[in-house]
Amino acid sequence: MATKKNPAGSPRRSSEEKRKIDRIVKLYQSGWTLRRITEKEHVREDKLRKILTARGIPSGLIGHLTRFPVTDPD
């Protein structure tokens, strides 16, 4: 059975995947480092960078800013 695709042609994401992406972006914006997010969310760094870039975070800024980890926002 073929995977349904959205109008843009990419596969649709489940609500669980969407929540995980939202959580990753929230962690990054709250000051977590890429390494810490990859360890917590079990995501490869290259995938993490793609997620952040897709959410509008300029790729030149990802991982290059001094980050000050804070408590888990959840």
PEKAHU-V659528 format. One record per run of one state. SS is the DSSP state (A for helix, B for strand, O for the rest). FROM is the first residue (numbers start at 1). LEN is the number of residues. Records with the same first field share a line. If there is no record, write none. Layout:
BEGIN
SS=FROM-LEN / FROM-LEN
END
This chain:
BEGIN
O=1-4 / 6-5 / 12-3 / 30-4 / 42-3 / 55-20
B=5-1 / 11-1
A=15-15 / 34-8 / 45-10
END
